[in-house]
Amino acid sequence: MHRLILATFLVLAPLASAQDMNAYNQALASFNAGKLDAAAPLFFELASNAGDSDIRARSEYYLAQTYTRKKLHISALVAYAAIVNAGPQHPSYFQALEGLVDVQQQLNEQNLVPNILDKAYTPMVQDKWVRLPREVLARVQYQVATIRQRRGRFEEARALLEAVPSDSRVYARARYLLGVVLADPHFPGRPAEADSLDAAALAAFKGALDAKGPQLAHDEVKQLALLGIGRLHYGRHEYPQAVASYEDVPRYARFWDQALFENGFARFQNEDFGGALGSLQALHAPQFEGAFQPESWILKATVYYYSCLFDEVKTTLTAYEQLYEPMATQLEPFSGEDVDLLSAYNLVAAENRRLPRPIYLWIRGNERIQDVMRTIEQVDAEKREVATLGSWSGTGMVPEMTSSLEEVRGTLMQIGGRFAKSRLQEAAQNLRTFADQAEIIRVQTALDEKDLLLAGVDQKAVLKSQSIYRPKMPGAAWNYWKFQGEFWRDEIGYYQYTLKRGCPAKLQQQ
């Protein structure tokens, strides 16, 4: 990644004053000797007031380098960004681009740096950026592609992601995101070119799985790629393939609960009602207590409804109401348009006292929210360090650094507030939607029960005439254990229901 190099003494233009030259050489000597606390104020003063433009420009870069070496990454980000925003005419433009990429990696920052790079990556400079080191350029292409994908500029995102070489550490991430881009229903050419785009998306997801060499967060990328493959097959109504992909997500991995949930839908669509209930049984285990999964209960009720197990439908809907109706009421004051962004962010960033805990955890689990909170912590840590450095007190650097850090903090709070508010509104809307669906299922269940009574069908006799059999074993190495109300860690994820059918034979054939 970014190379921290020794500062070199240069022959500067004759117009440079002797005072500026001496200060510059002194700053360089301190920088090279590792005396960063002494070098920083000198570089800052020169970057602000040197009469020679070359000295100013080089001092700006070495000031950013000094912050980097002191692990003041946000301050370095601000300094590098100022150089990049100045454009290619700045003598340290390409080194600053490397610095930004380095900062992004150090912080794992997903908001500020990608947007800075996206703004700078204009058609006028794109050809010049090939001068960047191969890995740096690959990371730039990936970061810019994340912004283009978020903004629906899918063709541009595709071109950037396909340019990431296979020996890059972000190759797996780029292939996964490429699969997401190609599978997006709004990608140009759909639906006419759906088959070819789906094939390309599938190849991209598999490329993420099979990426060689060191990859950033490859285990999590693999899980996401498996989810992507499952969703692709599900969207194509290829439910057995979707089930297989969801079940390949490792048990207890970060995205396993999401795989269980989506697998329940895939199994249901594949008419494996017992398998669908098995996935939901695992999802409702104590290990996932506190999860926000209202739709899983609606799916459970739907499975029972299609099996004409009306008592189970009612029991499931009652459980849903007891769990989620209080949440909807508690959430209502915080999900309106009148909630300001700062209040929305503080609701999820502070210790939870007012939000329903499952919703609080669901919002805080969002990667973008986590990124904002983590970066704000870094901002606050740098503010404390700058304030306690005695050798910097009394210089103009401290108030300017503090002001810049406060500005970054304010920007992050706005970003985090938008995410938080959007998620709060999404949670409220989900609860309204699923409450409506629960009511539809309840009404339809009552109507079907009435129809059976009017038709003279004794549903209890229908159910009594059927037997429950053990589910089919996947192989000789498997054992069958009847669930008796206890969740054992090594059993979660392997549940399979066997169901009776309360529908009369004539109804089952429809």
Secondary structure as a PSIPRED ss2 file (coil, helix, strand):
# PSIPRED VFORMAT (PSIPRED V4.0)

   1 M C   1.000  0.000  0.000
   2 H C   1.000  0.000  0.000
   3 R C   1.000  0.000  0.000
   4 L C   1.000  0.000  0.000
   5 I C   1.000  0.000  0.000
   6 L C   1.000  0.000  0.000
   7 A C   1.000  0.000  0.000
   8 T C   1.000  0.000  0.000
   9 F C   1.000  0.000  0.000
  10 L C   1.000  0.000  0.000
  11 V C   1.000  0.000  0.000
  12 L C   1.000  0.000  0.000
  13 A C   1.000  0.000  0.000
  14 P C   1.000  0.000  0.000
  15 L C   1.000  0.000  0.000
  16 A C   1.000  0.000  0.000
  17 S C   1.000  0.000  0.000
  18 A H   0.000  1.000  0.000
  19 Q H   0.000  1.000  0.000
  20 D H   0.000  1.000  0.000
  21 M H   0.000  1.000  0.000
  22 N H   0.000  1.000  0.000
  23 A H   0.000  1.000  0.000
  24 Y H   0.000  1.000  0.000
  25 N H   0.000  1.000  0.000
  26 Q H   0.000  1.000  0.000
  27 A H   0.000  1.000  0.000
  28 L H   0.000  1.000  0.000
  29 A H   0.000  1.000  0.000
  30 S H   0.000  1.000  0.000
  31 F H   0.000  1.000  0.000
  32 N H   0.000  1.000  0.000
  33 A C   1.000  0.000  0.000
  34 G C   1.000  0.000  0.000
  35 K C   1.000  0.000  0.000
  36 L H   0.000  1.000  0.000
  37 D H   0.000  1.000  0.000
  38 A H   0.000  1.000  0.000
  39 A H   0.000  1.000  0.000
  40 A H   0.000  1.000  0.000
  41 P H   0.000  1.000  0.000
  42 L H   0.000  1.000  0.000
  43 F H   0.000  1.000  0.000
  44 F H   0.000  1.000  0.000
  45 E H   0.000  1.000  0.000
  46 L H   0.000  1.000  0.000
  47 A H   0.000  1.000  0.000
  48 S H   0.000  1.000  0.000
  49 N H   0.000  1.000  0.000
  50 A C   1.000  0.000  0.000
  51 G C   1.000  0.000  0.000
  52 D C   1.000  0.000  0.000
  53 S H   0.000  1.000  0.000
  54 D H   0.000  1.000  0.000
  55 I H   0.000  1.000  0.000
  56 R H   0.000  1.000  0.000
  57 A H   0.000  1.000  0.000
  58 R H   0.000  1.000  0.000
  59 S H   0.000  1.000  0.000
  60 E H   0.000  1.000  0.000
  61 Y H   0.000  1.000  0.000
  62 Y H   0.000  1.000  0.000
  63 L H   0.000  1.000  0.000
  64 A H   0.000  1.000  0.000
  65 Q H   0.000  1.000  0.000
  66 T H   0.000  1.000  0.000
  67 Y H   0.000  1.000  0.000
  68 T H   0.000  1.000  0.000
  69 R H   0.000  1.000  0.000
  70 K C   1.000  0.000  0.000
  71 K C   1.000  0.000  0.000
  72 L C   1.000  0.000  0.000
  73 H H   0.000  1.000  0.000
  74 I H   0.000  1.000  0.000
  75 S H   0.000  1.000  0.000
  76 A H   0.000  1.000  0.000
  77 L H   0.000  1.000  0.000
  78 V H   0.000  1.000  0.000
  79 A H   0.000  1.000  0.000
  80 Y H   0.000  1.000  0.000
  81 A H   0.000  1.000  0.000
  82 A H   0.000  1.000  0.000
  83 I H   0.000  1.000  0.000
  84 V H   0.000  1.000  0.000
  85 N H   0.000  1.000  0.000
  86 A H   0.000  1.000  0.000
  87 G C   1.000  0.000  0.000
  88 P C   1.000  0.000  0.000
  89 Q C   1.000  0.000  0.000
  90 H C   1.000  0.000  0.000
  91 P C   1.000  0.000  0.000
  92 S C   1.000  0.000  0.000
  93 Y H   0.000  1.000  0.000
  94 F H   0.000  1.000  0.000
  95 Q H   0.000  1.000  0.000
  96 A H   0.000  1.000  0.000
  97 L H   0.000  1.000  0.000
  98 E H   0.000  1.000  0.000
  99 G H   0.000  1.000  0.000
 100 L H   0.000  1.000  0.000
 101 V H   0.000  1.000  0.000
 102 D H   0.000  1.000  0.000
 103 V H   0.000  1.000  0.000
 104 Q H   0.000  1.000  0.000
 105 Q H   0.000  1.000  0.000
 106 Q H   0.000  1.000  0.000
 107 L H   0.000  1.000  0.000
 108 N C   1.000  0.000  0.000
 109 E C   1.000  0.000  0.000
 110 Q C   1.000  0.000  0.000
 111 N C   1.000  0.000  0.000
 112 L H   0.000  1.000  0.000
 113 V H   0.000  1.000  0.000
 114 P H   0.000  1.000  0.000
 115 N H   0.000  1.000  0.000
 116 I H   0.000  1.000  0.000
 117 L H   0.000  1.000  0.000
 118 D H   0.000  1.000  0.000
 119 K H   0.000  1.000  0.000
 120 A H   0.000  1.000  0.000
 121 Y C   1.000  0.000  0.000
 122 T C   1.000  0.000  0.000
 123 P C   1.000  0.000  0.000
 124 M C   1.000  0.000  0.000
 125 V C   1.000  0.000  0.000
 126 Q C   1.000  0.000  0.000
 127 D C   1.000  0.000  0.000
 128 K H   0.000  1.000  0.000
 129 W H   0.000  1.000  0.000
 130 V H   0.000  1.000  0.000
 131 R H   0.000  1.000  0.000
 132 L C   1.000  0.000  0.000
 133 P C   1.000  0.000  0.000
 134 R H   0.000  1.000  0.000
 135 E H   0.000  1.000  0.000
 136 V H   0.000  1.000  0.000
 137 L H   0.000  1.000  0.000
 138 A H   0.000  1.000  0.000
 139 R H   0.000  1.000  0.000
 140 V H   0.000  1.000  0.000
 141 Q H   0.000  1.000  0.000
 142 Y H   0.000  1.000  0.000
 143 Q H   0.000  1.000  0.000
 144 V H   0.000  1.000  0.000
 145 A H   0.000  1.000  0.000
 146 T H   0.000  1.000  0.000
 147 I H   0.000  1.000  0.000
 148 R H   0.000  1.000  0.000
 149 Q H   0.000  1.000  0.000
 150 R H   0.000  1.000  0.000
 151 R C   1.000  0.000  0.000
 152 G C   1.000  0.000  0.000
 153 R C   1.000  0.000  0.000
 154 F H   0.000  1.000  0.000
 155 E H   0.000  1.000  0.000
 156 E H   0.000  1.000  0.000
 157 A H   0.000  1.000  0.000
 158 R H   0.000  1.000  0.000
 159 A H   0.000  1.000  0.000
 160 L H   0.000  1.000  0.000
 161 L H   0.000  1.000  0.000
 162 E H   0.000  1.000  0.000
 163 A C   1.000  0.000  0.000
 164 V C   1.000  0.000  0.000
 165 P C   1.000  0.000  0.000
 166 S C   1.000  0.000  0.000
 167 D C   1.000  0.000  0.000
 168 S C   1.000  0.000  0.000
 169 R C   1.000  0.000  0.000
 170 V C   1.000  0.000  0.000
 171 Y H   0.000  1.000  0.000
 172 A H   0.000  1.000  0.000
 173 R H   0.000  1.000  0.000
 174 A H   0.000  1.000  0.000
 175 R H   0.000  1.000  0.000
 176 Y H   0.000  1.000  0.000
 177 L H   0.000  1.000  0.000
 178 L H   0.000  1.000  0.000
 179 G H   0.000  1.000  0.000
 180 V H   0.000  1.000  0.000
 181 V H   0.000  1.000  0.000
 182 L H   0.000  1.000  0.000
 183 A H   0.000  1.000  0.000
 184 D C   1.000  0.000  0.000
 185 P C   1.000  0.000  0.000
 186 H C   1.000  0.000  0.000
 187 F C   1.000  0.000  0.000
 188 P C   1.000  0.000  0.000
 189 G C   1.000  0.000  0.000
 190 R C   1.000  0.000  0.000
 191 P C   1.000  0.000  0.000
 192 A C   1.000  0.000  0.000
 193 E C   1.000  0.000  0.000
 194 A H   0.000  1.000  0.000
 195 D H   0.000  1.000  0.000
 196 S H   0.000  1.000  0.000
 197 L H   0.000  1.000  0.000
 198 D H   0.000  1.000  0.000
 199 A H   0.000  1.000  0.000
 200 A H   0.000  1.000  0.000
 201 A H   0.000  1.000  0.000
 202 L H   0.000  1.000  0.000
 203 A H   0.000  1.000  0.000
 204 A H   0.000  1.000  0.000
 205 F H   0.000  1.000  0.000
 206 K H   0.000  1.000  0.000
 207 G H   0.000  1.000  0.000
 208 A H   0.000  1.000  0.000
 209 L H   0.000  1.000  0.000
 210 D H   0.000  1.000  0.000
 211 A C   1.000  0.000  0.000
 212 K C   1.000  0.000  0.000
 213 G C   1.000  0.000  0.000
 214 P C   1.000  0.000  0.000
 215 Q C   1.000  0.000  0.000
 216 L C   1.000  0.000  0.000
 217 A C   1.000  0.000  0.000
 218 H H   0.000  1.000  0.000
 219 D H   0.000  1.000  0.000
 220 E H   0.000  1.000  0.000
 221 V H   0.000  1.000  0.000
 222 K H   0.000  1.000  0.000
 223 Q H   0.000  1.000  0.000
 224 L H   0.000  1.000  0.000
 225 A H   0.000  1.000  0.000
 226 L H   0.000  1.000  0.000
 227 L H   0.000  1.000  0.000
 228 G H   0.000  1.000  0.000
 229 I H   0.000  1.000  0.000
 230 G H   0.000  1.000  0.000
 231 R H   0.000  1.000  0.000
 232 L H   0.000  1.000  0.000
 233 H H   0.000  1.000  0.000
 234 Y H   0.000  1.000  0.000
 235 G H   0.000  1.000  0.000
 236 R C   1.000  0.000  0.000
 237 H C   1.000  0.000  0.000
 238 E C   1.000  0.000  0.000
 239 Y H   0.000  1.000  0.000
 240 P H   0.000  1.000  0.000
 241 Q H   0.000  1.000  0.000
 242 A H   0.000  1.000  0.000
 243 V H   0.000  1.000  0.000
 244 A H   0.000  1.000  0.000
 245 S H   0.000  1.000  0.000
 246 Y H   0.000  1.000  0.000
 247 E H   0.000  1.000  0.000
 248 D C   1.000  0.000  0.000
 249 V C   1.000  0.000  0.000
 250 P C   1.000  0.000  0.000
 251 R C   1.000  0.000  0.000
 252 Y C   1.000  0.000  0.000
 253 A C   1.000  0.000  0.000
 254 R C   1.000  0.000  0.000
 255 F C   1.000  0.000  0.000
 256 W H   0.000  1.000  0.000
 257 D H   0.000  1.000  0.000
 258 Q H   0.000  1.000  0.000
 259 A H   0.000  1.000  0.000
 260 L H   0.000  1.000  0.000
 261 F H   0.000  1.000  0.000
 262 E H   0.000  1.000  0.000
 263 N H   0.000  1.000  0.000
 264 G H   0.000  1.000  0.000
 265 F H   0.000  1.000  0.000
 266 A H   0.000  1.000  0.000
 267 R H   0.000  1.000  0.000
 268 F H   0.000  1.000  0.000
 269 Q H   0.000  1.000  0.000
 270 N C   1.000  0.000  0.000
 271 E C   1.000  0.000  0.000
 272 D C   1.000  0.000  0.000
 273 F H   0.000  1.000  0.000
 274 G H   0.000  1.000  0.000
 275 G H   0.000  1.000  0.000
 276 A H   0.000  1.000  0.000
 277 L H   0.000  1.000  0.000
 278 G H   0.000  1.000  0.000
 279 S H   0.000  1.000  0.000
 280 L H   0.000  1.000  0.000
 281 Q H   0.000  1.000  0.000
 282 A H   0.000  1.000  0.000
 283 L H   0.000  1.000  0.000
 284 H C   1.000  0.000  0.000
 285 A C   1.000  0.000  0.000
 286 P H   0.000  1.000  0.000
 287 Q H   0.000  1.000  0.000
 288 F H   0.000  1.000  0.000
 289 E C   1.000  0.000  0.000
 290 G C   1.000  0.000  0.000
 291 A C   1.000  0.000  0.000
 292 F C   1.000  0.000  0.000
 293 Q C   1.000  0.000  0.000
 294 P H   0.000  1.000  0.000
 295 E H   0.000  1.000  0.000
 296 S H   0.000  1.000  0.000
 297 W H   0.000  1.000  0.000
 298 I H   0.000  1.000  0.000
 299 L H   0.000  1.000  0.000
 300 K H   0.000  1.000  0.000
 301 A H   0.000  1.000  0.000
 302 T H   0.000  1.000  0.000
 303 V H   0.000  1.000  0.000
 304 Y H   0.000  1.000  0.000
 305 Y H   0.000  1.000  0.000
 306 Y H   0.000  1.000  0.000
 307 S C   1.000  0.000  0.000
 308 C C   1.000  0.000  0.000
 309 L C   1.000  0.000  0.000
 310 F H   0.000  1.000  0.000
 311 D H   0.000  1.000  0.000
 312 E H   0.000  1.000  0.000
 313 V H   0.000  1.000  0.000
 314 K H   0.000  1.000  0.000
 315 T H   0.000  1.000  0.000
 316 T H   0.000  1.000  0.000
 317 L H   0.000  1.000  0.000
 318 T H   0.000  1.000  0.000
 319 A H   0.000  1.000  0.000
 320 Y H   0.000  1.000  0.000
 321 E H   0.000  1.000  0.000
 322 Q H   0.000  1.000  0.000
 323 L H   0.000  1.000  0.000
 324 Y H   0.000  1.000  0.000
 325 E H   0.000  1.000  0.000
 326 P H   0.000  1.000  0.000
 327 M H   0.000  1.000  0.000
 328 A H   0.000  1.000  0.000
 329 T H   0.000  1.000  0.000
 330 Q H   0.000  1.000  0.000
 331 L H   0.000  1.000  0.000
 332 E H   0.000  1.000  0.000
 333 P H   0.000  1.000  0.000
 334 F H   0.000  1.000  0.000
 335 S C   1.000  0.000  0.000
 336 G C   1.000  0.000  0.000
 337 E C   1.000  0.000  0.000
 338 D C   1.000  0.000  0.000
 339 V C   1.000  0.000  0.000
 340 D C   1.000  0.000  0.000
 341 L H   0.000  1.000  0.000
 342 L H   0.000  1.000  0.000
 343 S H   0.000  1.000  0.000
 344 A H   0.000  1.000  0.000
 345 Y H   0.000  1.000  0.000
 346 N H   0.000  1.000  0.000
 347 L H   0.000  1.000  0.000
 348 V H   0.000  1.000  0.000
 349 A H   0.000  1.000  0.000
 350 A C   1.000  0.000  0.000
 351 E C   1.000  0.000  0.000
 352 N C   1.000  0.000  0.000
 353 R C   1.000  0.000  0.000
 354 R C   1.000  0.000  0.000
 355 L C   1.000  0.000  0.000
 356 P C   1.000  0.000  0.000
 357 R H   0.000  1.000  0.000
 358 P H   0.000  1.000  0.000
 359 I H   0.000  1.000  0.000
 360 Y H   0.000  1.000  0.000
 361 L H   0.000  1.000  0.000
 362 W H   0.000  1.000  0.000
 363 I H   0.000  1.000  0.000
 364 R H   0.000  1.000  0.000
 365 G C   1.000  0.000  0.000
 366 N C   1.000  0.000  0.000
 367 E H   0.000  1.000  0.000
 368 R H   0.000  1.000  0.000
 369 I H   0.000  1.000  0.000
 370 Q H   0.000  1.000  0.000
 371 D H   0.000  1.000  0.000
 372 V H   0.000  1.000  0.000
 373 M H   0.000  1.000  0.000
 374 R H   0.000  1.000  0.000
 375 T H   0.000  1.000  0.000
 376 I H   0.000  1.000  0.000
 377 E H   0.000  1.000  0.000
 378 Q H   0.000  1.000  0.000
 379 V H   0.000  1.000  0.000
 380 D H   0.000  1.000  0.000
 381 A H   0.000  1.000  0.000
 382 E H   0.000  1.000  0.000
 383 K H   0.000  1.000  0.000
 384 R H   0.000  1.000  0.000
 385 E H   0.000  1.000  0.000
 386 V H   0.000  1.000  0.000
 387 A H   0.000  1.000  0.000
 388 T H   0.000  1.000  0.000
 389 L C   1.000  0.000  0.000
 390 G H   0.000  1.000  0.000
 391 S H   0.000  1.000  0.000
 392 W H   0.000  1.000  0.000
 393 S C   1.000  0.000  0.000
 394 G C   1.000  0.000  0.000
 395 T C   1.000  0.000  0.000
 396 G C   1.000  0.000  0.000
 397 M H   0.000  1.000  0.000
 398 V H   0.000  1.000  0.000
 399 P H   0.000  1.000  0.000
 400 E H   0.000  1.000  0.000
 401 M H   0.000  1.000  0.000
 402 T H   0.000  1.000  0.000
 403 S H   0.000  1.000  0.000
 404 S H   0.000  1.000  0.000
 405 L H   0.000  1.000  0.000
 406 E H   0.000  1.000  0.000
 407 E H   0.000  1.000  0.000
 408 V H   0.000  1.000  0.000
 409 R H   0.000  1.000  0.000
 410 G H   0.000  1.000  0.000
 411 T H   0.000  1.000  0.000
 412 L H   0.000  1.000  0.000
 413 M H   0.000  1.000  0.000
 414 Q H   0.000  1.000  0.000
 415 I H   0.000  1.000  0.000
 416 G H   0.000  1.000  0.000
 417 G H   0.000  1.000  0.000
 418 R H   0.000  1.000  0.000
 419 F H   0.000  1.000  0.000
 420 A H   0.000  1.000  0.000
 421 K H   0.000  1.000  0.000
 422 S H   0.000  1.000  0.000
 423 R H   0.000  1.000  0.000
 424 L H   0.000  1.000  0.000
 425 Q H   0.000  1.000  0.000
 426 E H   0.000  1.000  0.000
 427 A H   0.000  1.000  0.000
 428 A H   0.000  1.000  0.000
 429 Q H   0.000  1.000  0.000
 430 N H   0.000  1.000  0.000
 431 L H   0.000  1.000  0.000
 432 R H   0.000  1.000  0.000
 433 T H   0.000  1.000  0.000
 434 F H   0.000  1.000  0.000
 435 A H   0.000  1.000  0.000
 436 D H   0.000  1.000  0.000
 437 Q H   0.000  1.000  0.000
 438 A H   0.000  1.000  0.000
 439 E H   0.000  1.000  0.000
 440 I H   0.000  1.000  0.000
 441 I H   0.000  1.000  0.000
 442 R H   0.000  1.000  0.000
 443 V H   0.000  1.000  0.000
 444 Q H   0.000  1.000  0.000
 445 T H   0.000  1.000  0.000
 446 A H   0.000  1.000  0.000
 447 L H   0.000  1.000  0.000
 448 D H   0.000  1.000  0.000
 449 E H   0.000  1.000  0.000
 450 K H   0.000  1.000  0.000
 451 D H   0.000  1.000  0.000
 452 L H   0.000  1.000  0.000
 453 L H   0.000  1.000  0.000
 454 L H   0.000  1.000  0.000
 455 A C   1.000  0.000  0.000
 456 G C   1.000  0.000  0.000
 457 V C   1.000  0.000  0.000
 458 D C   1.000  0.000  0.000
 459 Q H   0.000  1.000  0.000
 460 K H   0.000  1.000  0.000
 461 A H   0.000  1.000  0.000
 462 V H   0.000  1.000  0.000
 463 L H   0.000  1.000  0.000
 464 K H   0.000  1.000  0.000
 465 S C   1.000  0.000  0.000
 466 Q C   1.000  0.000  0.000
 467 S C   1.000  0.000  0.000
 468 I C   1.000  0.000  0.000
 469 Y C   1.000  0.000  0.000
 470 R C   1.000  0.000  0.000
 471 P C   1.000  0.000  0.000
 472 K C   1.000  0.000  0.000
 473 M C   1.000  0.000  0.000
 474 P C   1.000  0.000  0.000
 475 G C   1.000  0.000  0.000
 476 A C   1.000  0.000  0.000
 477 A C   1.000  0.000  0.000
 478 W C   1.000  0.000  0.000
 479 N C   1.000  0.000  0.000
 480 Y C   1.000  0.000  0.000
 481 W C   1.000  0.000  0.000
 482 K C   1.000  0.000  0.000
 483 F C   1.000  0.000  0.000
 484 Q C   1.000  0.000  0.000
 485 G C   1.000  0.000  0.000
 486 E C   1.000  0.000  0.000
 487 F C   1.000  0.000  0.000
 488 W C   1.000  0.000  0.000
 489 R C   1.000  0.000  0.000
 490 D C   1.000  0.000  0.000
 491 E C   1.000  0.000  0.000
 492 I C   1.000  0.000  0.000
 493 G C   1.000  0.000  0.000
 494 Y C   1.000  0.000  0.000
 495 Y C   1.000  0.000  0.000
 496 Q C   1.000  0.000  0.000
 497 Y C   1.000  0.000  0.000
 498 T C   1.000  0.000  0.000
 499 L C   1.000  0.000  0.000
 500 K C   1.000  0.000  0.000
 501 R C   1.000  0.000  0.000
 502 G C   1.000  0.000  0.000
 503 C C   1.000  0.000  0.000
 504 P C   1.000  0.000  0.000
 505 A H   0.000  1.000  0.000
 506 K H   0.000  1.000  0.000
 507 L H   0.000  1.000  0.000
 508 Q H   0.000  1.000  0.000
 509 Q C   1.000  0.000  0.000
 510 Q C   1.000  0.000  0.000
